[in-house]
C-alpha cells in the first residue's frame, strides 16, 4: 500500500522509554505504536472498544501479528502510523499498518494484525455487530466518519 491508500494515520513521538541506550526504538515498541494508532482509529470512528458499553458487543483479541522491519525509529522522532481495515470476516478483522518517519517517505515497519471479536463471558469469538461493520466499511470506502 502507499500512504494515499490509507484513510487514517496517527502521529506520535518516540519516547526514551521505547528505545535502547543508543536511542533506537526497541522492536517490541512498534507493537505499542500500532496499538495506540488502532485505539485512535476506532475513536475517530466513534467506536470505543475500551469502554464497558462497547466491550459488551465489540471486544477485540489479537490472534496473529506480523511485523516486517524496514528501518529504525529513533528517540524523539515523530512517526506516522497508518492504519486500515483490509478485511472483515464473520468474527475477524484484518488490519494493515505502516509506520513512517513523519513528513518523509521513510517506511520503517509494515504490519498485519488479525483480531477476533471476543466474548470474554463465554470465552469464544462472536460475530462483529452489523452497526460496527457498517461504520468501518463506510469509513474505509469514503473516509466519512459518523456524525
C-alpha positions in Angstrom: 0.0 0.0 0.0 1.0 3.6 -0.3 0.3 6.4 2.2 -2.5 7.7 0.0 -4.3 4.3 0.2 -4.9 4.8 3.9 -7.8 6.8 5.3 -6.3 7.2 8.7 -2.9 7.9 10.4 -1.9 8.8 13.9 1.3 10.8 14.6 3.3 10.3 17.8 6.7 11.0 19.2 9.2 8.2 20.1 9.9 8.4 23.8 13.1 7.4 25.6 11.4 4.5 27.4 10.7 3.0 23.9 14.4 3.0 23.0 17.6 1.2 23.8 20.7 3.0 25.1 21.6 4.0 21.6 18.3 5.8 21.2 16.9 3.3 18.7 13.3 2.1 19.2 13.1 -1.5 20.5 11.5 -3.9 18.1 8.6 -4.5 20.5 7.8 -0.8 20.7 6.3 -0.9 17.3 3.5 -3.1 18.6 2.8 -0.4 21.1 2.8 2.2 18.4 0.3 0.2 16.4 -1.9 -0.4 19.4 -2.1 3.3 20.1 -2.9 4.0 16.5 -5.6 1.3 16.5 -7.3 2.8 19.5 -7.2 6.2 17.8 -8.6 4.7 14.6 -11.6 3.4 16.4 -12.0 6.6 18.5 -12.0 8.5 15.2 -15.0 6.3 14.1 -16.9 6.8 17.4 -16.2 3.2 18.4 -14.8 2.9 21.9 -13.9 -0.7 22.4 -12.1 0.1 25.7 -15.3 1.1 27.4 -17.7 -1.3 29.3 -20.5 -0.4 26.9 -18.6 -1.4 23.8 -16.8 -4.4 25.3 -20.2 -5.9 25.7 -20.6 -6.1 21.9 -17.2 -5.4 20.4 -14.0 -6.5 22.2 -11.0 -7.4 20.1 -8.4 -10.0 20.9 -5.3 -10.3 18.7 -4.8 -13.8 17.2 -1.9 -13.0 14.8 0.5 -10.2 14.4 3.2 -9.9 11.7 5.7 -7.2 11.5 8.4 -6.5 8.9 11.1 -4.1 9.8 12.5 -1.8 7.0 14.2 0.9 9.1 14.5 2.2 12.7 12.8 5.0 14.6 15.0 6.9 17.0 14.5 8.8 20.2 12.4 11.9 19.6 11.4 11.1 16.0 7.9 11.9 15.0 6.3 8.9 13.4 3.1 8.4 11.5 1.3 5.1 12.0 -1.1 4.5 9.0 -3.9 2.1 9.8 -6.6 0.4 7.6 -9.1 -2.4 8.0 -8.4 -4.6 4.9 -11.0 -7.3 5.5 -13.7 -8.4 7.9 -14.9 -11.9 8.3 -17.8 -13.0 10.4 -15.8 -12.7 13.6 -12.4 -11.4 12.5 -10.8 -8.2 11.3 -7.6 -7.9 9.3 -5.8 -4.6 9.8 -2.8 -3.3 7.8 -0.4 -0.8 9.4 2.6 1.0 8.1 4.9 3.2 10.1 6.8 6.1 8.5 9.1 8.8 9.8 6.8 11.8 9.7 6.8 14.0 6.7 9.1 11.6 4.8 8.7 8.5 2.6 10.9 6.6 5.0 9.0 3.4 5.6 10.1 1.9 8.9 7.7 -1.0 9.6 4.8 -2.8 7.9 2.4 -4.9 9.9 -0.7 -7.0 9.7 -2.9 -7.7 12.8 -5.7 -10.2 12.8 -8.1 -9.9 15.7 -11.4 -11.5 16.6 -14.4 -10.1 18.3 -14.2 -11.9 21.6 -16.8 -12.6 24.2 -14.9 -13.0 27.5 -18.1 -14.1 29.3 -18.2 -17.4 27.3 -14.6 -17.5 26.2 -15.1 -17.6 22.5 -15.3 -15.4 19.4 -18.6 -13.8 18.3 -19.9 -12.0 15.2 -18.9 -8.4 14.5 -22.1 -6.4 15.1 -23.6 -5.0 11.9 -23.5 -1.5 13.3 -19.8 -1.6 13.8 -19.2 -3.4 10.5 -21.2 -0.7 8.6 -19.2 2.2 10.3 -15.9 0.6 9.4 -16.9 -0.2 5.8 -18.2 3.3 5.2 -15.0 4.9 6.5 -12.7 2.6 4.5 -14.7 3.3 1.3 -15.4 7.0 1.7 -13.3 8.4 4.6 -16.5 9.6 6.2 -17.0 9.2 9.9 -20.3 9.1 11.8 -21.8 12.5 12.7 
